[in-house]
Amino acid sequence: MTISQRNTTERAAKAMMRAEELSAKGQLPEAIRSVKSALRYGANPSLCYLRLASLYQSQKQLPMALEAASKAVDLDPANINAWEALLSLSIENKDFQKAVDVGRELIKIAPNNIPARDMLGYAYMGLGKLDAAMRVTNDQIRLDPSNPAHHYTRAMLCMHGGEIGMAIMELERVLQMTDDTELINATMDQLEMLDSHQIEKIVVLAVEDDIFRMRLAMDIREAVESKGFVLSENGLEQLTVLCSQGLTEMKVEGPSRSIRYH
């Protein structure tokens, strides 16, 4: 390396260091100019454009961030971080088809890349392609079976697909797997919503259907499952309380029936 080349390399390194200092101070336009200086001095172009993408994103300049991330990928197709940035920015821009295309390319390069699969599944959901999103989620669980977040995602997909029983099973599995308070609360909220919606229907059906009411008095779980309902264990407990309070003893005459469930 000649003295001139060494000086240029040092300038590039200093410019990148300066860019990081400016960015840490919140001086983003100045940081961007410093990265561009590093680029002119011969710094790794893919890394420079990747850093520019992040800085533009911080400035909420998504088109410029996307352009910079695309250049980073084009300059170094093996740069996983560049692909991830382009995928994330495509999702942030709500360009879900672009995100799917990028995500699929990234997974070809890095088949076990969990963040890429997370974002790809989200992109499929954004396009309304629940079956494709489910395939991605199932792959996530295969690759990382102990991650409760993947099971939560599968529960949500099952719920949107009308597979309530599977959704409840997955949500209950999440509760067994995690001690994360935020995830526990979100899971409990979803279970409560699914249970409440079904219990309201079960109560109305019990009032209107004498045979179902009798079956409910004999075996609550068997009765509700015979009608296609699937409750969580907590939901079954709630329904048991209602039955003990007189639900299975109701006999309503006449066409007009009114019931309120709390």
Helices and strands as residue ranges (DSSP letters): H 3-24, H 28-40, H 45-58, H 62-75, H 80-92, H 96-109, H 114-126, H 130-143, H 148-160, H 164-177, H 181-208, H 210-218, H 220-226, H 233-244, G 247-249
